[in-house]
């Protein structure tokens, strides 16, 4: 299910921005992009998002906007001064004039002159980061909940259309039986053979029972009702709704194979069309 969440955390000299975007996926596929200084908090960030997002392809972007110039590099002034003193002594002893434009870059490359402190974040910044992640995840969840409500409403409308088509089948059932009987009798009349009327009635009853669609109609109606119940009452019902849709498809297919009547076949095609749209949309629901 698609979604988007964004949150910001303001600190005295920087602003942290967290953006979370999700697309539909069968499992949780989490891609996290954050500054190196926040790598120590990666495990906590992943856990926070995993608790809020059950599945989906999720991209998380954490950025920092700093209002102050900051660097992890530090110049060791004592080491620099000592290197400079020794070089001045060596040059003076050798009778060479010192060229500081060339000398300073050389000293800066010498061992221990420039060091890099290990990047760490304060407890305040760590708490602000996790708070921003939680708020962004909550916003993503609210976005997905709203989209889910719209999808469920669309699915239920399509279930209503399937039931409407099912009700339209009923008027054609009686005429279908009479049409089938008339077709059989007409075929026998063209053969011009003697027929045992009692045996004919028995065989005709047996044949018409095989074409009866009452059970399929009842089961399809029950599946539609169960689909509504699950959609209204259960959390993360996407997979279960998918299973119910499969069962609805079986009944619709059987109804179509038994229909033996053009008008019913048209209604079956309409039901199949709505069911395919249901199956596509169910994949976007958790």
C-alpha positions in Angstrom: 0.0 0.0 0.0 1.4 3.4 -0.9 1.9 6.0 1.7 4.0 9.0 2.8 5.1 10.4 6.1 7.3 13.3 7.1 8.5 14.8 10.4 11.1 17.3 11.5 13.0 17.8 14.7 14.6 21.2 15.5 17.7 21.5 17.6 19.7 24.7 18.5 22.1 24.4 15.6 20.5 21.9 13.2 17.3 20.5 11.8 16.6 16.8 11.3 14.1 15.7 8.6 12.7 12.2 8.3 10.7 11.1 5.2 9.2 7.7 4.7 7.7 6.5 1.5 6.0 3.1 0.9 4.8 1.0 -2.0 2.9 -2.2 -2.0 4.9 -5.4 -1.4 4.2 -8.9 0.1 6.9 -8.5 2.7 8.6 -5.7 4.5 11.5 -4.4 2.3 13.1 -1.5 4.3 15.7 0.7 2.6 17.3 3.2 5.0 19.4 6.2 4.0 20.8 8.3 6.7 24.0 10.3 7.5 27.0 8.4 8.8 26.8 10.1 12.2 23.4 8.4 12.8 24.5 4.9 11.9 24.7 4.1 15.6 20.9 4.5 15.7 20.1 2.4 12.6 18.9 -0.6 14.6 16.5 1.4 16.7 15.2 3.2 13.6 14.5 -0.1 11.8 12.7 -1.5 14.8 10.5 1.6 15.1 9.5 1.4 11.5 9.0 -2.3 11.5 6.5 -2.0 14.4 4.5 0.7 12.5 4.7 -0.9 9.0 3.8 -4.6 8.6 4.7 -4.9 5.0 5.6 -2.9 1.9 8.6 -1.5 0.1 9.6 1.3 2.4 12.2 3.9 1.7 13.4 6.1 4.7 15.4 9.2 4.2 17.0 11.1 7.1 18.7 14.4 6.4 20.4 17.1 8.5 20.4 20.8 7.9 23.1 22.5 10.0 23.0 26.2 10.9 26.6 26.1 12.1 29.8 25.1 10.4 30.9 21.8 11.9 33.7 19.4 11.2 35.1 16.3 12.8 38.7 17.3 11.9 40.8 18.8 14.6 44.3 20.5 14.3 46.7 19.5 17.0 48.3 23.0 17.7 51.0 21.6 19.9 52.2 19.1 17.3 52.0 21.8 14.6 54.0 24.3 16.7 56.7 21.7 17.4 57.0 20.6 13.7 57.3 24.3 12.8 60.0 25.0 15.4 62.1 22.0 14.3 61.8 22.9 10.6 62.8 26.5 11.4 65.8 25.2 13.3 66.8 22.9 10.5 66.4 25.6 7.8 68.3 28.2 9.9 71.1 25.6 10.5 71.3 25.0 6.8 71.2 28.7 5.9 68.0 28.4 4.0 65.3 31.1 4.2 61.9 29.7 5.4 59.1 29.8 2.8 55.9 29.5 4.9 53.6 29.2 1.9 55.3 25.9 1.1 56.1 24.9 4.6 52.6 25.0 6.1 51.0 22.5 3.7 53.9 20.1 4.4 53.4 20.4 8.1 49.7 19.8 7.8 50.4 16.4 6.2 52.7 15.2 8.9 51.5 12.6 11.5 49.3 13.7 14.4 48.9 17.3 13.1 45.3 16.7 11.9 43.1 14.2 13.7 39.5 13.2 13.3 37.3 12.7 16.3 34.9 9.8 16.3 31.5 11.2 15.3 28.9 10.9 18.1 25.6 12.5 18.8 24.3 13.8 22.1 21.5 12.2 24.0 19.3 15.1 23.1 19.9 14.7 19.4 19.5 10.9 19.6 16.0 11.4 21.3 15.1 14.0 18.7 16.0 11.7 15.8 13.9 8.8 17.2 11.0 11.1 17.9 11.0 12.4 14.3 11.1 8.8 13.0 8.1 7.8 15.2 6.1 10.8 14.0 6.9 10.2 10.4 5.9 6.5 10.8 2.6 7.6 12.5 1.9 10.0 9.6 2.6 7.2 7.1 0.3 4.9 9.0 -2.5 7.5 9.0 -2.0 8.0 5.2 -2.2 4.3 4.6 -5.3 4.0 6.8 -7.1 6.7 4.9 -6.1 5.1 1.6 -7.2 1.7 2.9 -10.7 3.0 3.8 -11.1 4.3 0.3 -10.0 0.9 -1.1 -12.4 -1.0 1.2 -15.3 1.2 0.1 -14.5 0.5 -3.5 -14.3 -3.2 -2.9 -17.6 -3.3 -1.1 -19.2 -1.4 -4.0 -18.0 -4.1 -6.4 -19.3 -6.9 -4.1 -22.7 -5.1 -4.2 -22.5 -5.2 -8.0 -21.8 -8.9 -8.0 -24.8 -9.5 -5.8 -27.0 -7.3 -8.0 -26.0 -9.4 -11.0 -26.8 -12.5 -9.0 -30.3 -11.2 -8.3 -30.8 -10.6 -12.0 -30.1 -14.3 -12.7 -33.3 -15.4 -10.9 -35.8 -14.3 -13.6 -33.9 -16.3 -16.2 -33.8 -19.5 -14.3 -37.5 -20.6 -14.9 -37.4 -19.7 -18.6 -34.0 -21.5 -18.8 -35.6 -24.8 -17.6 -38.5 -24.5 -20.0 -36.1 -23.6 -22.9 -33.9 -26.7 -22.2 -36.9 -29.0 -22.0 -38.3 -27.6 -25.3 -34.9 -28.0 -27.0 -34.7 -31.7 -25.9 -38.2 -32.5 -27.0 -37.7 -30.7 -30.3 -34.5 -32.8 -30.9 -36.4 -36.0 -30.1 -39.2 -35.1 -32.5 -36.7 -34.6 -35.3 -35.4 -38.1 -34.7 -38.9 -39.6 -35.3 -38.4 -42.5 -32.9 -40.6 -44.0 -30.2 -39.7 -42.8 -26.7 -40.6 -44.2 -23.3 -42.2 -41.1 -21.8 -41.5 -42.3 -18.2 -37.9 -42.9 -18.9 -37.7 -39.6 -20.7 -39.1 -37.7 -17.7 -36.6 -39.4 -15.4 -33.6 -38.6 -17.6 -34.9 -35.0 -18.1 -35.2 -34.5 -14.3 -31.7 -35.9 -13.8 -30.3 -33.6 -16.6 -32.0 -30.5 -15.2 -30.8 -31.2 -11.7 -27.2 -31.2 -13.0 -27.9 -27.7 -14.4 -29.4 -26.4 -11.1 -27.5 -23.4 -9.8 -29.2 -23.0 -6.5 -26.2 -24.2 -4.4 -23.8 -21.9 -6.3 -26.0 -18.9 -5.7 -26.3 -19.6 -2.0 -22.5 -20.1 -1.6 -21.7 -17.0 -3.6 -24.1 -15.0 -1.5 -22.5 -16.3 1.7 -19.0 -15.5 0.4 -20.2 -11.9 -0.4 -21.5 -11.5 3.2 -18.3 -13.0 4.7 -16.3 -10.6 2.6 -18.1 -7.6 4.1 -17.7 -9.0 7.7 -14.0 -9.5 7.3 -13.5 -6.1 5.7 -15.4 -4.4 8.5 -14.1 -6.2 11.5 -10.6 -7.5 11.0 -7.2 -5.7 10.9 -4.7 -6.5 8.2 -7.4 -8.4 6.3 -5.9 -8.2 2.8 -4.8 -11.8 2.5 -8.0 -13.2 3.9 -10.1 -11.0 1.5 -7.9 -12.5 -1.3 -8.8 -16.0 -0.2 -12.5 -15.1 -0.1 -12.3 -13.6 -3.6 -10.8 -16.8 -4.9 -13.8 -18.8 -3.5 -16.2 -16.3 -5.0 -14.5 -16.9 -8.3 -15.0 -20.6 -8.1 -18.8 -20.2 -7.6 -19.1 -17.7 -10.4 -17.2 -20.0 -12.8 -19.4 -23.0 -11.8 -22.5 -20.9 -12.3 -21.3 -19.9 -15.7 -20.5 -23.5 -16.7 -24.0 -24.6 -15.7 -25.9 -21.5 -17.0 -26.7 -22.8 -20.5 -28.5 -19.5 -21.2 -27.2 -16.4 -23.0 -28.6 -13.8 -20.6 -27.1 -15.6 -17.6 -23.8 -15.9 -19.3 -23.8 -12.1 -19.8 -24.4 -11.6 -16.1 -21.6 -14.1 -15.3 -19.2 -12.1 -17.4 -20.1 -8.9 -15.6 -19.5 -10.6 -12.2 -16.1 -11.9 -13.4 -15.2 -8.4 -14.5 -16.0 -7.0 -11.0 -14.2 -9.9 -9.3 -11.0 -9.3 -11.3 -11.0 -5.7 -10.1 -11.5 -6.9 -6.6 -8.5 -9.2 -6.8 -6.3 -6.4 -8.1 -7.3 -4.0 -5.4 -7.0 -6.6 -2.6 -3.3 -6.8 -3.3 -3.0 -3.1 -2.1 -4.5 -3.9 1.3 -2.5 -5.1 4.3 
